[in-house]
C-alpha cells in the first residue's frame, strides 16, 4: 500500500520545451479536426433553428412586417386576451395533462408485464407495435370507421338500445383522440422501457430477493431509480407527440374542429393562413418558453430522483 501511495504522489517528469510545443500543436490540430466535423451540424442548427427563431422573436415585438414599429409586449398582451388562443391553449394543456401521464404509465406497465412470463407474449407485443408500421392517414380512417355517426361503436350501442352519438363532434371527441394517441404511441414507449429494464443490474435484484424484498419495494427502490433517465426521455417524447396530435385531429375534423378539439396548432395554422404574423410569432414564442420551462423542470426532477444511481 505504501508503494502504491508513493507511486501516486510521485510527480511526473517535466516535459522539455520542444515536447511541450509538440504536445500543444497536436491538441490544437485535434481541436481543429473536431470543429471541422462538427461545423456542418452547428451551421445547420444556426440556419434552420436559431436564426428563424430569432426572426420569430423579432416579428413578435414589432407592429407588422410593413410598419416595423417596436411595440415591445403589445402583441403578447393582445394574444393573451384572444379567446381563440385561450381556448386552444386550455384544450392543448388538458389533452397533454391526460395523454402524457397515461402514455408513460401504461407503457411502463406493459413493459413490466411483458418482462414476466405470460401466455401470448409475442402476439401481445405485436398488437402494440403494429401502429408504428401503419401511416397516420390509415389509423385515422380506422378511427372514423369506429367512431363515425354510423360507425361500429354506434352499431354496437344500438344493439343495447342506446341512441347514436357523433363521437368526434361531441364532448367525447377529446377522449376519442386520446385513445388514438395512446394506441399509436404506446408501442414505441414500451420498447424503450423494455430496453431499460433489461439493463438494470441483475445482482441488485438478486440481493433484494435474498433479503426478502417485495416486488413493490424492488420496483420503487431499484427499478424506478434506474429507469429515471428513460422515464424522462419518454415523458419529453410523449409531450412533443401530444403537441403534434394536430395531424390526427385535422384529418378527422378539418381546420375548425369541435370545441374541445381545437388545439394550439389549429390556432397557429389558421393564424398563418390569415397572414397575422405578429399574433403567430407571439404564440410561437410563448409555446417555446413553456416547453423550455417544462423540460427544465423534468430534468431537475430526474436529476434529484436518480442522482444516487448515476453517482
Rosetta blueprint (number, residue, H / E / L):
1 X L
2 X H
3 X H
4 X H
5 X H
6 X H
7 X H
8 X H
9 X H
10 X L
11 X L
12 X L
13 X L
14 X L
15 X L
16 X L
17 X H
18 X H
19 X H
20 X H
21 X H
22 X H
23 X H
24 X H
25 X H
26 X H
27 X H
28 X H
29 X H
30 X H
31 X H
32 X H
33 X H
34 X H
35 X H
36 X H
37 X H
38 X H
39 X H
40 X H
41 X H
42 X H
43 X H
44 X H
45 X H
46 X H
47 X H
48 X H
49 X H
50 X H
51 X H
52 X H
53 X H
54 X H
55 X H
56 X H
57 X H
58 X H
59 X H
60 X H
61 X L
62 X E
63 X L
64 X L
65 X L
66 X L
67 X L
68 X L
69 X L
70 X E
71 X L
72 X L
73 X L
74 X H
75 X H
76 X H
77 X H
78 X H
79 X H
80 X H
81 X L
82 X L
83 X H
84 X H
85 X H
86 X H
87 X H
88 X H
89 X H
90 X H
91 X H
92 X H
93 X H
94 X H
95 X H
96 X H
97 X H
98 X H
99 X H
100 X H
101 X H
102 X H
103 X H
104 X H
105 X H
106 X H
107 X H
108 X H
109 X H
110 X H
111 X H
112 X H
113 X H
114 X H
115 X H
116 X L
117 X L
118 X L
119 X L
120 X L
121 X H
122 X H
123 X H
124 X H
125 X H
126 X H
127 X H
128 X H
129 X H
130 X H
131 X H
132 X H
133 X H
134 X L
135 X L
136 X H
137 X H
138 X H
139 X H
140 X H
141 X H
142 X H
143 X H
144 X H
145 X H
146 X H
147 X H
148 X L
149 X L
150 X L
151 X L
152 X H
153 X H
154 X H
155 X H
156 X H
157 X H
158 X H
159 X H
160 X L
161 X L
162 X L
163 X L
164 X L
165 X L
166 X L
167 X H
168 X H
169 X H
170 X L
171 X L
172 X L
173 X H
174 X H
175 X H
176 X H
177 X H
178 X H
179 X H
180 X H
181 X H
182 X H
183 X H
184 X H
185 X H
186 X H
187 X H
188 X H
189 X H
190 X H
191 X H
192 X H
193 X H
194 X H
195 X H
196 X H
197 X H
198 X H
199 X L
200 X L
201 X L
202 X H
203 X H
204 X H
205 X H
206 X H
207 X H
208 X H
209 X H
210 X H
211 X L
212 X L
213 X L
214 X L
215 X H
216 X H
217 X H
218 X H
219 X H
220 X H
221 X H
222 X H
223 X H
224 X H
225 X H
226 X H
227 X H
228 X H
229 X H
230 X H
231 X H
232 X H
233 X H
234 X H
235 X H
236 X H
237 X H
238 X H
239 X H
240 X H
241 X H
242 X H
243 X H
244 X L
245 X L
246 X H
247 X H
248 X H
249 X H
250 X H
251 X H
252 X H
253 X H
254 X L
255 X L
256 X L
257 X L
258 X L
259 X H
260 X H
261 X H
262 X L
263 X L
264 X H
265 X H
266 X H
267 X H
268 X H
269 X H
270 X H
271 X H
272 X H
273 X H
274 X L
275 X L
276 X L
277 X H
278 X H
279 X H
280 X H
281 X H
282 X H
283 X H
284 X H
285 X H
286 X H
287 X H
288 X H
289 X H
290 X H
291 X H
292 X H
293 X H
294 X H
295 X H
296 X H
297 X H
298 X H
299 X H
300 X H
301 X H
302 X H
303 X H
304 X H
305 X H
306 X L
307 X H
308 X H
309 X H
310 X H
311 X L
